Amino acid sequence: MADSSMDIVSKVDRQEVDNALNQAGKEISQRYDFKNVGASISWSGEKIVMVANSEERVEAILDVFQTKLIKRGVSLKAFDTGDRGPQAFGKEYRLEGVLKEGLAGENAKKVTKIIREEGPKSVKTQITGDEVRATSKSRDDLQEVQALLKGADLDFAVQFTNYR
């Protein structure tokens, strides 16, 4: 019998993010507390930019956007605004966020280490580019690895693809 395998990746469905952004923009344009304050949320290249006339309003826009992301099934771990809060630009405040995708070197090593130390011994891992491939003779072992990684306290989102 052939080995079973799966890929462990960190990817975001950009269409879902775009839908969440559009829903947040619509809610911001209709809500009473955002009237006449220059509040907006939009794409700026690869970044998502939130603008308003006060720090509190920008943080409220961020909260609305995060709520929409959760409803659309996008992990908040995939959206990063950095460590600093809203920045003042003249009379307006602005906050930029980016989508984190791909298991970069350190994150891929962290995933393989967790599998090696806590997962079933029959599971072998291999880092290929920005994803990790896990192989095993038993599908049950791969499902155990999925449960292990879902329960792990990782600072990035993981998904499982190409499950065979």
DSSP file (Angstrom, degrees, kcal/mol; ACC not computed):
  #  RESIDUE AA STRUCTURE BP1 BP2  ACC     N-H-->O    O-->H-N    N-H-->O    O-->H-N    TCO  KAPPA ALPHA  PHI   PSI    X-CA   Y-CA   Z-CA
    1    1 A M              0   0    0      0, 0.0     2,-0.0     0, 0.0     0, 0.0   0.000 360.0 360.0 360.0 139.2    0.0    0.0    0.0
    2    2 A A        -     0   0    0      1,-0.1     2,-0.1     0, 0.0     0, 0.0  -0.320 360.0 -96.4 -73.8 155.9    1.3    3.5   -0.9
    3    3 A D        -     0   0    0      1,-0.1     2,-0.3    -2,-0.0   134,-0.2  -0.406  33.3-128.2 -69.2 147.2    2.1    6.1    1.8
    4    4 A S  E     -A  136   0A   0    132,-3.1   132,-2.4    -2,-0.1     2,-0.3  -0.691  33.3-179.2 -89.9 150.9   -0.5    8.7    2.6
    5    5 A S  E     -A  135   0A   0     -2,-0.3   159,-3.1   130,-0.2     2,-0.3  -0.968  16.6-176.5-147.7 163.2    0.5   12.3    2.6
    6    6 A M  E     -A  134   0A   0    128,-1.9   128,-2.9    -2,-0.3     2,-0.4  -0.976  23.9-124.7-154.2 156.4   -0.7   15.9    3.1
    7    7 A D  E     -AB 133 161A   0    154,-3.2   154,-2.6    -2,-0.3     2,-0.6  -0.890  13.8-150.2-105.0 136.2    0.8   19.3    2.8
    8    8 A I  E     +AB 132 160A   0    124,-3.7   124,-2.3    -2,-0.4     2,-0.2  -0.934  33.0 164.1-105.2 116.7    0.8   21.7    5.7
    9    9 A V  E     - B   0 159A   0    150,-2.5   150,-3.0    -2,-0.6     2,-0.4  -0.774  41.1-138.8-129.4 168.6    0.5   25.3    4.4
   10   10 A S        +     0   0    0    120,-0.5    92,-4.1    -2,-0.2     2,-0.3  -0.779  46.7 145.7-130.0  88.1   -0.2   28.8    5.5
   11   11 A K        -     0   0    0     -2,-0.4     2,-0.4    90,-0.2    90,-0.1  -0.889  35.5-145.8-125.4 154.4   -2.4   30.3    2.7
   12   12 A V        -     0   0    0     -2,-0.3     2,-1.1    62,-0.1     3,-0.1  -0.964  22.0-123.2-121.0 136.1   -5.2   32.8    2.8
   13   13 A D    >>  -     0   0    0     -2,-0.4     4,-1.8     1,-0.2     3,-0.6  -0.681  24.5-162.6 -76.1 102.3   -8.2   32.8    0.4
   14   14 A R  H 3> S+     0   0    0     -2,-1.1     4,-2.6     1,-0.3    -1,-0.2   0.797  85.9  59.2 -62.2 -29.6   -7.8   36.3   -1.0
   15   15 A Q  H 3> S+     0   0    0      2,-0.2     4,-2.5     1,-0.2    -1,-0.3   0.905 105.5  48.7 -65.9 -39.7  -11.3   36.3   -2.4
   16   16 A E  H <> S+     0   0    0     -3,-0.6     4,-2.5     2,-0.2    -2,-0.2   0.894 111.8  49.1 -65.9 -39.2  -12.7   35.8    1.2
   17   17 A V  H  X S+     0   0    0     -4,-1.8     4,-2.5     2,-0.2    -2,-0.2   0.916 111.5  49.8 -64.5 -42.2  -10.4   38.6    2.5
   18   18 A D  H  X S+     0   0    0     -4,-2.6     4,-2.4     2,-0.2    -2,-0.2   0.900 110.8  49.3 -63.2 -41.2  -11.7   40.8   -0.3
   19   19 A N  H  X S+     0   0    0     -4,-2.5     4,-2.5     2,-0.2    -2,-0.2   0.917 111.3  49.3 -63.4 -42.8  -15.3   40.0    0.5
   20   20 A A  H  X S+     0   0    0     -4,-2.5     4,-2.5     1,-0.2    -2,-0.2   0.895 111.1  50.5 -62.7 -40.1  -14.7   40.7    4.2
   21   21 A L  H  X S+     0   0    0     -4,-2.5     4,-2.5     2,-0.2    -2,-0.2   0.912 111.0  48.1 -64.6 -42.8  -13.1   44.0    3.3
   22   22 A N  H  X S+     0   0    0     -4,-2.4     4,-2.2     2,-0.2    -2,-0.2   0.901 112.3  48.8 -65.3 -40.7  -16.1   45.0    1.1
   23   23 A Q  H  X S+     0   0    0     -4,-2.5     4,-2.4     2,-0.2    -2,-0.2   0.909 112.1  48.8 -64.7 -41.5  -18.5   44.0    3.8
   24   24 A A  H  X S+     0   0    0     -4,-2.5     4,-2.6     2,-0.2    -2,-0.2   0.912 110.6  51.3 -64.3 -42.0  -16.6   46.1    6.4
   25   25 A G  H  X S+     0   0    0     -4,-2.5     4,-2.0     1,-0.2    -1,-0.2   0.894 110.4  48.9 -61.0 -40.7  -16.5   49.0    4.0
   26   26 A K  H  X S+     0   0    0     -4,-2.2     4,-1.1     2,-0.2    -2,-0.2   0.919 112.4  47.6 -65.5 -43.8  -20.3   48.8    3.5
   27   27 A E  H  X S+     0   0    0     -4,-2.4     4,-1.9     1,-0.2     3,-0.4   0.903 111.5  51.1 -64.2 -40.6  -20.9   48.6    7.3
   28   28 A I  H  < S+     0   0    0     -4,-2.6    -1,-0.2     1,-0.2    -2,-0.2   0.885 108.6  51.3 -64.0 -39.2  -18.6   51.6    7.9
   29   29 A S  H  < S+     0   0    0     -4,-2.0    -1,-0.2     1,-0.2    -2,-0.2   0.758 117.3  39.7 -70.3 -22.3  -20.3   53.7    5.3
   30   30 A Q  H  < S+     0   0    0     -4,-1.1    -2,-0.2    -3,-0.4    -1,-0.2   0.666  89.7 101.4-101.2 -19.2  -23.7   53.0    6.8
   31   31 A R    ><  -     0   0    0     -4,-1.9     3,-1.1    -5,-0.1     4,-0.2  -0.443  67.3-137.5 -75.7 141.0  -23.0   53.1   10.6
   32   32 A Y  G >  S+     0   0    0      1,-0.2     3,-1.6     2,-0.2    -1,-0.1   0.879 101.0  57.5 -62.5 -41.6  -24.0   56.3   12.4
   33   33 A D  G 3  S+     0   0    0      1,-0.3    -1,-0.2     3,-0.0    -5,-0.1   0.609 107.1  49.9 -71.3  -9.3  -20.8   56.5   14.5
   34   34 A F  G X >S+     0   0    0     -3,-1.1     3,-1.0    -6,-0.1     5,-0.6   0.357  81.7 122.1-105.5   4.0  -18.7   56.6   11.3
   35   35 A K  T < 5S-     0   0    0     -3,-1.6    -6,-0.1     1,-0.2    -5,-0.0  -0.470  84.0  -2.8 -69.7 135.9  -20.7   59.4    9.6
   36   36 A N  T 3 5S+     0   0    0     -2,-0.2    -1,-0.2     1,-0.1    -2,-0.0   0.767 102.6 104.1  57.4  33.3  -18.7   62.5    8.6
   37   37 A V  T < 5S-     0   0    0     -3,-1.0    16,-0.7     2,-0.1    -2,-0.1   0.302  91.1-114.2-120.7   7.2  -15.4   61.2   10.1
   38   38 A G  T   5 +     0   0    0      1,-0.2     2,-0.3    -4,-0.2    -3,-0.1   0.795  54.6 169.7  67.8  28.4  -13.6   60.2    6.9
   39   39 A A      < +     0   0    0     -5,-0.6     2,-0.3   -11,-0.1    13,-0.2  -0.563   4.9 149.5 -78.3 132.8  -13.6   56.6    7.9
   40   40 A S  E     -D   51   0B   0     11,-2.4    11,-2.7    -2,-0.3     2,-0.3  -0.991  31.7-157.7-156.9 159.6  -12.6   54.1    5.2
   41   41 A I  E     +D   50   0B   0     -2,-0.3     2,-0.3     9,-0.2     9,-0.2  -0.991  30.4 145.5-139.7 134.5  -11.0   50.7    4.6
   42   42 A S  E     -D   49   0B   0      7,-2.1     7,-3.2    -2,-0.3     2,-0.2  -0.988  47.8 -90.1-161.2 164.3   -9.3   49.7    1.3
   43   43 A W  E     -D   48   0B   0     -2,-0.3     2,-0.3     5,-0.2     5,-0.2  -0.595  28.4-174.2 -76.5 143.9   -6.6   47.8   -0.5
   44   44 A S  E >   -D   47   0B   0      3,-3.1     3,-1.8    -2,-0.2     2,-0.5  -0.746  66.4 -62.3-136.0  87.8   -3.4   49.7   -1.2
   45   45 A G  T 3  S-     0   0    0      1,-0.3    -1,-0.1    -2,-0.3    -2,-0.0  -0.627 119.7 -17.1  69.3-119.2   -1.3   47.4   -3.3
   46   46 A E  T 3  S+     0   0    0     -2,-0.5    53,-0.6    -3,-0.1    -1,-0.3   0.433 126.4  83.9 -95.2  -1.8   -0.7   44.4   -1.0
   47   47 A K  E <  S-DE  44  98B   0     -3,-1.8    -3,-3.1    51,-0.1     2,-0.5  -0.653  71.2-135.4-102.4 157.6   -1.7   46.3    2.2
   48   48 A I  E     -DE  43  97B   0     49,-3.0    49,-2.2    -5,-0.2     2,-0.5  -0.966  24.9-159.0-110.0 124.0   -5.0   47.0    3.7
   49   49 A V  E     -DE  42  96B   0     -7,-3.2    -7,-2.1    -2,-0.5     2,-0.5  -0.895   9.0-167.2-112.9 130.1   -5.3   50.6    4.9
   50   50 A M  E     -DE  41  95B   0     45,-2.8    45,-2.3    -2,-0.5     2,-0.4  -0.963  12.5-176.1-114.5 129.1   -7.8   51.9    7.5
   51   51 A V  E     +DE  40  94B   0    -11,-2.7   -11,-2.4    -2,-0.5     2,-0.3  -0.972  14.5 140.0-130.6 139.3   -8.3   55.6    7.8
   52   52 A A  E     - E   0  93B   0     41,-2.1    41,-3.4    -2,-0.4   -14,-0.2  -0.938  57.1 -99.6-160.7 179.7  -10.3   57.8   10.2
   53   53 A N  S    S+     0   0    0    -16,-0.7     2,-0.3    -2,-0.3   -15,-0.1   0.458 100.3  33.3 -92.7   0.1  -10.1   61.1   12.1
   54   54 A S  S  > S-     0   0    0     39,-0.1     4,-1.9   -17,-0.1     5,-0.2  -0.989  77.8-117.5-149.1 158.6   -9.2   59.5   15.5
   55   55 A E  H  > S+     0   0    0     -2,-0.3     4,-2.4     1,-0.2     5,-0.2   0.895 114.5  54.4 -60.4 -40.9   -7.3   56.6   16.9
   56   56 A E  H  > S+     0   0    0      1,-0.2     4,-1.9     2,-0.2    -1,-0.2   0.892 107.2  49.9 -62.6 -39.9  -10.4   55.1   18.5
   57   57 A R  H  > S+     0   0    0      2,-0.2     4,-2.2     1,-0.2    -1,-0.2   0.895 109.9  50.9 -66.1 -39.7  -12.3   55.2   15.1
   58   58 A V  H  X S+     0   0    0     -4,-1.9     4,-2.4     1,-0.2    -2,-0.2   0.917 110.8  48.6 -64.1 -41.7   -9.4   53.4   13.3
   59   59 A E  H  X S+     0   0    0     -4,-2.4     4,-2.0     1,-0.2    -1,-0.2   0.849 109.5  52.9 -66.9 -32.3   -9.4   50.7   16.0
   60   60 A A  H  X S+     0   0    0     -4,-1.9     4,-2.3     2,-0.2    -2,-0.2   0.884 108.2  50.5 -67.4 -38.6  -13.2   50.4   15.6
   61   61 A I  H  X S+     0   0    0     -4,-2.2     4,-2.6     2,-0.2    -2,-0.2   0.923 109.6  50.9 -62.9 -43.9  -12.7   49.9   11.8
   62   62 A L  H  X S+     0   0    0     -4,-2.4     4,-2.8     1,-0.2    -2,-0.2   0.905 109.4  50.9 -58.8 -42.4  -10.1   47.2   12.6
   63   63 A D  H  X S+     0   0    0     -4,-2.0     4,-2.1     2,-0.2    -1,-0.2   0.911 110.3  48.6 -62.9 -43.4  -12.6   45.5   14.9
   64   64 A V  H  X S+     0   0    0     -4,-2.3     4,-2.0     2,-0.2    -2,-0.2   0.929 113.2  48.0 -61.3 -45.6  -15.3   45.6   12.2
   65   65 A F  H  X S+     0   0    0     -4,-2.6     4,-2.3     1,-0.2    -2,-0.2   0.915 110.9  49.9 -63.7 -44.0  -12.9   44.1    9.7
   66   66 A Q  H  X S+     0   0    0     -4,-2.8     4,-2.3     1,-0.2    -1,-0.2   0.884 108.8  53.2 -63.5 -37.5  -11.7   41.4   12.0
   67   67 A T  H  X S+     0   0    0     -4,-2.1     4,-2.1     1,-0.2    -1,-0.2   0.915 109.7  48.2 -61.5 -42.8  -15.3   40.4   12.8
   68   68 A K  H  X S+     0   0    0     -4,-2.0     4,-1.4     2,-0.2    -2,-0.2   0.878 109.4  53.2 -66.3 -37.9  -16.0   40.1    9.0
   69   69 A L  H  <>S+     0   0    0     -4,-2.3     5,-2.6     2,-0.2     4,-0.2   0.924 109.1  49.0 -62.1 -43.9  -12.8   38.0    8.6
   70   70 A I  H ><5S+     0   0    0     -4,-2.3     3,-1.6     1,-0.2    -2,-0.2   0.921 109.1  52.0 -62.0 -44.2  -13.9   35.6   11.3
   71   71 A K  H 3<5S+     0   0    0     -4,-2.1    -1,-0.2     1,-0.3    -2,-0.2   0.807 109.8  50.3 -62.5 -28.8  -17.4   35.3    9.8
   72   72 A R  T 3<5S-     0   0    0     -4,-1.4    -1,-0.3    -3,-0.2    -2,-0.2   0.378 120.0-109.3 -92.3   4.2  -15.8   34.4    6.4
   73   73 A G  T < 5S+     0   0    0     -3,-1.6     2,-0.5     1,-0.3    -3,-0.2   0.724  70.2 140.8  80.3  21.5  -13.6   31.8    8.0
   74   74 A V      < -     0   0    0     -5,-2.6    -1,-0.3    -6,-0.1    -2,-0.1  -0.865  53.5-120.5 -99.4 128.9  -10.2   33.6    7.7
   75   75 A S    >   -     0   0    0     -2,-0.5     3,-1.4     1,-0.1     4,-0.2  -0.420   7.5-139.2 -68.4 137.8   -7.9   33.2   10.6
   76   76 A L  G >  S+     0   0    0      1,-0.3     3,-1.2     2,-0.2    -1,-0.1   0.687 100.0  72.5 -69.6 -16.9   -6.9   36.4   12.4
   77   77 A K  G 3  S+     0   0    0      1,-0.2    -1,-0.3    79,-0.1    80,-0.1   0.717  90.4  59.6 -68.1 -19.6   -3.4   35.0   12.6
   78   78 A A  G <  S+     0   0    0     -3,-1.4    22,-3.2    78,-0.1     2,-0.5   0.566  95.0  72.0 -85.1  -9.6   -3.0   35.6    8.9
   79   79 A F  E <   -F   99   0B   0     -3,-1.2     2,-0.5    20,-0.2    20,-0.2  -0.937  64.8-174.3-112.5 122.0   -3.6   39.4    9.2
   80   80 A D  E     +F   98   0B   0     18,-3.1    18,-2.9    -2,-0.5     3,-0.1  -0.959  21.5 175.4-123.0 125.9   -0.8   41.4   10.8
   81   81 A T        -     0   0    0     -2,-0.5    15,-0.2     1,-0.3     3,-0.2   0.345  49.5-121.3-103.6   3.8   -1.0   45.1   11.7
   82   82 A G        -     0   0    0      1,-0.2    -1,-0.3    16,-0.1     0, 0.0  -0.246  36.8 -69.1  81.3-177.3    2.4   45.2   13.3
   83   83 A D  S    S+     0   0    0     -3,-0.1     2,-0.2    -2,-0.0    -1,-0.2   0.697 107.0  81.5 -87.7 -20.5    3.2   46.2   16.8
   84   84 A R  S    S-     0   0    0     -3,-0.2     3,-0.1     1,-0.1     0, 0.0  -0.542  71.8-133.7 -89.5 155.2    2.4   49.8   16.5
   85   85 A G        -     0   0    0      1,-0.2    -1,-0.1    -2,-0.2     9,-0.1   0.062  56.0 -33.2 -86.1-160.4   -1.1   51.3   16.7
   86   86 A P        -     0   0    0      0, 0.0     2,-0.4     0, 0.0    -1,-0.2  -0.319  62.4-139.8 -60.5 138.4   -2.7   53.9   14.4
   87   87 A Q  E     -G   94   0B   0      7,-3.1     7,-2.7    -3,-0.1     2,-0.4  -0.811  13.5-120.8-103.1 141.2   -0.2   56.5   13.0
   88   88 A A  E     +G   93   0B   0     -2,-0.4     2,-0.4     5,-0.2     5,-0.2  -0.681  27.8 178.8 -83.1 130.0   -1.1   60.2   12.7
   89   89 A F  E >   -G   92   0B   0      3,-3.6     3,-1.9    -2,-0.4     2,-0.4  -0.865  64.3 -61.8-128.9  95.2   -0.9   61.7    9.2
   90   90 A G  T 3  S-     0   0    0     -2,-0.4    -1,-0.0     1,-0.3     0, 0.0  -0.513 119.8 -13.4  65.3-122.4   -1.9   65.3    9.3
   91   91 A K  T 3  S+     0   0    0     -2,-0.4     2,-0.3    -3,-0.1    -1,-0.3   0.443 128.4  69.5 -92.0  -0.4   -5.5   65.4   10.5
   92   92 A E  E <   - G   0  89B   0     -3,-1.9    -3,-3.6   -41,-0.0     2,-0.4  -0.825  69.5-136.0-120.6 158.9   -6.2   61.7   10.0
   93   93 A Y  E     -EG  52  88B   0    -41,-3.4   -41,-2.1    -2,-0.3     2,-0.4  -0.879  22.6-167.8-110.6 144.9   -5.0   58.5   11.6
   94   94 A R  E     -EG  51  87B   0     -7,-2.7    -7,-3.1    -2,-0.4     2,-0.4  -0.985  11.6-170.7-138.1 141.3   -4.1   55.5    9.5
   95   95 A L  E     -E   50   0B   0    -45,-2.3   -45,-2.8    -2,-0.4     2,-0.4  -0.998  10.1-160.4-133.2 130.0   -3.4   51.8   10.2
   96   96 A E  E     -E   49   0B   0     -2,-0.4     2,-0.3   -15,-0.2   -47,-0.2  -0.885   8.5-176.7-112.5 142.2   -1.9   49.4    7.7
   97   97 A G  E     -E   48   0B   0    -49,-2.2   -49,-3.0    -2,-0.4     2,-0.3  -0.968   7.3-157.5-134.4 152.1   -2.1   45.6    7.8
   98   98 A V  E     -EF  47  80B   0    -18,-2.9   -18,-3.1    -2,-0.3     2,-0.5  -0.899  22.1-115.8-126.5 156.4   -0.7   42.9    5.6
   99   99 A L  E     - F   0  79B   0    -53,-0.6     2,-0.6    -2,-0.3   -20,-0.2  -0.793  25.5-143.2 -90.9 130.4   -1.7   39.3    5.0
  100  100 A K        +     0   0    0    -22,-3.2     2,-0.3    -2,-0.5    57,-0.2  -0.843  28.4 170.5 -96.5 122.7    0.9   36.7    6.1
  101  101 A E        +     0   0    0     -2,-0.6   -90,-0.2   -90,-0.1     3,-0.1  -0.957  33.5  32.3-132.5 151.2    1.2   33.8    3.8
  102  102 A G  S    S-     0   0    0    -92,-4.1     2,-1.2    -2,-0.3    29,-0.2   0.330  79.8 -93.0  86.2 144.6    3.6   30.8    3.4
  103  103 A L        -     0   0    0     27,-2.2    -1,-0.1   -95,-0.1     5,-0.1  -0.775  47.9-157.0 -91.5  94.0    5.5   28.9    6.0
  104  104 A A    >>  -     0   0    0     -2,-1.2     4,-2.5    26,-0.1     3,-0.6  -0.206  37.4 -81.2 -66.6 165.0    8.8   30.8    6.0
  105  105 A G  H 3> S+     0   0    0      1,-0.2     4,-2.2     2,-0.2     5,-0.2   0.781 127.2  42.6 -36.5 -58.0   12.0   29.0    7.3
  106  106 A E  H 3> S+     0   0    0      1,-0.2     4,-2.1     2,-0.2    -1,-0.2   0.899 115.8  48.6 -64.0 -42.2   11.5   29.4   11.0
  107  107 A N  H <> S+     0   0    0     -3,-0.6     4,-2.1     2,-0.2    -1,-0.2   0.896 111.0  50.3 -66.6 -39.7    7.8   28.6   11.0
  108  108 A A  H  X S+     0   0    0     -4,-2.5     4,-2.4     1,-0.2    -1,-0.2   0.903 111.1  49.3 -64.0 -40.6    8.3   25.5    8.9
  109  109 A K  H  X S+     0   0    0     -4,-2.2     4,-2.2    -5,-0.3    -1,-0.2   0.875 108.7  53.4 -65.2 -36.7   11.0   24.3   11.3
  110  110 A K  H  X S+     0   0    0     -4,-2.1     4,-2.1     2,-0.2    -2,-0.2   0.904 109.6  48.1 -64.1 -41.7    8.7   24.9   14.2
  111  111 A V  H  X S+     0   0    0     -4,-2.1     4,-2.2     2,-0.2    -2,-0.2   0.933 112.8  47.2 -64.3 -47.3    6.0   22.8   12.6
  112  112 A T  H  X S+     0   0    0     -4,-2.4     4,-2.6     1,-0.2    -1,-0.2   0.870 110.9  52.8 -64.6 -35.4    8.4   19.9   11.8
  113  113 A K  H  X S+     0   0    0     -4,-2.2     4,-2.7     2,-0.2     5,-0.3   0.922 108.8  49.2 -65.3 -43.9    9.8   20.1   15.4
  114  114 A I  H  X>S+     0   0    0     -4,-2.1     4,-2.7     1,-0.2     5,-0.7   0.926 113.9  46.2 -60.3 -44.9    6.3   19.8   16.9
  115  115 A I  H  X5S+     0   0    0     -4,-2.2     4,-1.4     3,-0.2    -2,-0.2   0.913 114.3  48.0 -64.6 -42.5    5.5   16.8   14.7
  116  116 A R  H  <5S+     0   0    0     -4,-2.6    -2,-0.2    -5,-0.2    -1,-0.2   0.900 120.4  36.0 -65.2 -41.6    8.8   15.1   15.5
  117  117 A E  H  <5S+     0   0    0     -4,-2.7    -2,-0.2    -5,-0.2    -1,-0.2   0.873 134.6  17.4 -83.0 -37.9    8.6   15.6   19.2
  118  118 A E  H  <5S+     0   0    0     -4,-2.7    -3,-0.2    -5,-0.3    -2,-0.2   0.619 106.9  82.7-113.2 -16.5    4.8   15.2   19.9
  119  119 A G  S  <<S-     0   0    0     -4,-1.4    22,-0.0    -5,-0.7    -4,-0.0  -0.207  93.1 -66.4 -86.6 177.7    3.4   13.4   16.9
  120  120 A P    >   -     0   0    0      0, 0.0     3,-1.3     0, 0.0    -1,-0.2  -0.327  42.5-128.0 -61.6 144.4    3.3    9.7   15.9
  121  121 A K  T 3  S+     0   0    0      1,-0.3    -2,-0.1    -3,-0.1    -6,-0.0   0.722 103.6  65.4 -69.6 -21.0    6.8    8.3   15.2
  122  122 A S  T 3  S+     0   0    0      2,-0.0     2,-0.5    14,-0.0    -1,-0.3   0.607  80.2  98.5 -78.3  -9.8    5.7    6.9   11.8
  123  123 A V    <   -     0   0    0     -3,-1.3     2,-0.4    -8,-0.1    13,-0.2  -0.670  56.4-165.3 -85.7 126.3    5.1   10.4   10.3
  124  124 A K  E     -C  135   0A   0     11,-3.0    11,-2.8    -2,-0.5     2,-0.3  -0.876   5.0-156.7-108.2 142.1    8.0   11.8    8.2
  125  125 A T  E     -C  134   0A   0     -2,-0.4     2,-0.3     9,-0.2     9,-0.2  -0.878  10.8-175.8-120.6 152.9    8.2   15.5    7.3
  126  126 A Q  E     -C  133   0A   0      7,-1.8     7,-3.1    -2,-0.3     2,-0.6  -0.968  20.8-136.8-147.6 128.7    9.9   17.4    4.5
  127  127 A I  E     +C  132   0A   0     -2,-0.3     2,-0.5     5,-0.2     5,-0.2  -0.765  25.0 176.4 -88.4 123.0   10.1   21.1    4.0
  128  128 A T  E >   -C  131   0A   0      3,-2.6     3,-1.2    -2,-0.6     2,-0.3  -0.923  58.5 -57.1-128.8 106.7    9.6   22.1    0.4
  129  129 A G  T 3  S-     0   0    0     -2,-0.5    -2,-0.0     1,-0.2     0, 0.0  -0.464 120.1 -14.1  64.8-119.8    9.5   25.9   -0.3
  130  130 A D  T 3  S+     0   0    0     -2,-0.3   -27,-2.2    -3,-0.1  -120,-0.5  -0.031 127.3  64.2-108.2  30.1    6.9   27.5    1.8
  131  131 A E  E <   - C   0 128A   0     -3,-1.2    -3,-2.6   -29,-0.2     2,-0.5  -0.957  69.4-131.7-145.1 164.7    5.1   24.3    2.8
  132  132 A V  E     -AC   8 127A   0   -124,-2.3  -124,-3.7    -2,-0.3     2,-0.5  -0.975  15.2-150.8-120.3 129.2    5.7   21.1    4.8
  133  133 A R  E     -AC   7 126A   0     -7,-3.1    -7,-1.8    -2,-0.5     2,-0.5  -0.876   9.9-164.9-101.2 129.0    4.8   17.7    3.5
  134  134 A A  E     -AC   6 125A   0   -128,-2.9  -128,-1.9    -2,-0.5     2,-0.3  -0.950   8.6-175.7-112.5 130.7    4.0   15.0    6.0
  135  135 A T  E     +AC   5 124A   0    -11,-2.8   -11,-3.0    -2,-0.5     2,-0.3  -0.943  10.4 155.0-127.3 149.2    3.9   11.4    4.9
  136  136 A S  E     -A    4   0A   0   -132,-2.4  -132,-3.1    -2,-0.3   -13,-0.1  -0.975  48.4-121.1-162.3 158.1    2.9    8.2    6.8
  137  137 A K  S    S+     0   0    0     -2,-0.3     2,-0.5  -134,-0.2    -1,-0.1   0.784  99.9  62.2 -72.1 -27.1    1.7    4.7    6.1
  138  138 A S     >  -     0   0    0      1,-0.1     4,-1.2  -134,-0.1     3,-0.2  -0.870  64.2-157.8-109.3 128.7   -1.4    5.4    8.2
  139  139 A R  H  > S+     0   0    0     -2,-0.5     4,-2.2     1,-0.2     5,-0.2   0.826  96.9  63.3 -66.8 -31.6   -4.0    8.0    7.5
  140  140 A D  H  > S+     0   0    0      1,-0.2     4,-2.0     2,-0.2    -1,-0.2   0.887  99.6  53.0 -60.6 -38.6   -4.9    8.0   11.2
  141  141 A D  H  > S+     0   0    0      2,-0.2     4,-1.9     1,-0.2    -1,-0.2   0.895 108.2  50.1 -64.0 -39.1   -1.4    9.2   12.0
  142  142 A L  H  X S+     0   0    0     -4,-1.2     4,-2.1     1,-0.2    -2,-0.2   0.884 109.7  50.7 -66.7 -37.3   -1.8   12.1    9.6
  143  143 A Q  H  X S+     0   0    0     -4,-2.2     4,-2.2     2,-0.2    -1,-0.2   0.857 107.9  53.3 -67.0 -33.6   -5.2   13.0   11.2
  144  144 A E  H  X S+     0   0    0     -4,-2.0     4,-2.3     2,-0.2    -2,-0.2   0.887 107.5  51.0 -65.6 -39.0   -3.5   12.9   14.6
  145  145 A V  H  X S+     0   0    0     -4,-1.9     4,-2.6     2,-0.2     5,-0.2   0.902 108.1  52.8 -64.3 -41.2   -0.9   15.4   13.3
  146  146 A Q  H  X S+     0   0    0     -4,-2.1     4,-2.4     1,-0.2    -2,-0.2   0.938 111.1  45.8 -59.0 -47.1   -3.7   17.6   12.1
  147  147 A A  H  X S+     0   0    0     -4,-2.2     4,-1.8     1,-0.2    -1,-0.2   0.892 111.9  52.7 -63.4 -39.4   -5.3   17.6   15.5
  148  148 A L  H  X S+     0   0    0     -4,-2.3     4,-1.0     1,-0.2    -2,-0.2   0.927 112.3  43.6 -61.8 -46.5   -1.9   18.2   17.1
  149  149 A L  H  < S+     0   0    0     -4,-2.6     5,-0.2     1,-0.2    -2,-0.2   0.850 111.3  53.8 -71.5 -34.1   -1.2   21.3   14.9
  150  150 A K  H  < S+     0   0    0     -4,-2.4    -1,-0.2    -5,-0.2    -2,-0.2   0.857 113.3  44.2 -66.0 -33.5   -4.7   22.7   15.4
  151  151 A G  H  < S+     0   0    0     -4,-1.8    -1,-0.2    -5,-0.2    -2,-0.2   0.645  94.1 101.1 -84.1 -16.2   -4.3   22.5   19.1
  152  152 A A  S  < S-     0   0    0     -4,-1.0     2,-1.6    -5,-0.1    -3,-0.0  -0.365  81.2-118.6 -71.3 149.6   -0.7   23.9   19.1
  153  153 A D        +     0   0    0     -2,-0.1     2,-0.3     2,-0.1    -1,-0.1  -0.617  50.4 164.5 -89.6  78.6   -0.3   27.6   20.1
  154  154 A L        -     0   0    0     -2,-1.6     4,-0.1    -5,-0.2   -77,-0.0  -0.706  41.1-140.3 -96.7 148.4    1.2   28.8   16.8
  155  155 A D  S    S+     0   0    0     -2,-0.3     2,-0.3     2,-0.1    -1,-0.1   0.101  85.1  56.7 -94.8  23.3    1.5   32.5   15.9
  156  156 A F  S    S-     0   0    0    -49,-0.1     2,-0.3   -78,-0.0    -2,-0.1  -0.975  89.5-103.1-146.6 157.6    0.5   31.7   12.2
  157  157 A A        -     0   0    0     -2,-0.3     2,-0.4   -57,-0.2    -2,-0.1  -0.590  33.3-162.3 -83.7 141.8   -2.5   30.1   10.5
  158  158 A V        -     0   0    0     -2,-0.3     2,-0.3  -148,-0.1  -148,-0.2  -0.969   8.8-178.3-125.2 143.9   -2.1   26.5    9.2
  159  159 A Q  E     -B    9   0A   0   -150,-3.0  -150,-2.5    -2,-0.4     2,-0.5  -0.894  21.8-130.4-130.4 163.6   -4.2   24.7    6.6
  160  160 A F  E     +B    8   0A   0     -2,-0.3     2,-0.2  -152,-0.2  -152,-0.2  -0.972  31.7 169.0-121.6 123.3   -4.0   21.1    5.3
  161  161 A T  E     +B    7   0A   0   -154,-2.6  -154,-3.2    -2,-0.5     3,-0.2  -0.766  51.6  31.9-127.5 171.3   -4.1   20.4    1.6
  162  162 A N        -     0   0    0     -2,-0.2     2,-0.7  -156,-0.2    -1,-0.2   0.855  68.7-177.8  49.4  44.2   -3.4   17.6   -0.9
  163  163 A Y              0   0    0     -3,-0.2  -157,-0.2     1,-0.2    -1,-0.2  -0.636 360.0 360.0 -76.7 112.7   -4.6   15.0    1.7
  164  164 A R              0   0    0   -159,-3.1    -1,-0.2    -2,-0.7  -158,-0.2   0.343 360.0 360.0-130.0 360.0   -4.1   11.6    0.0
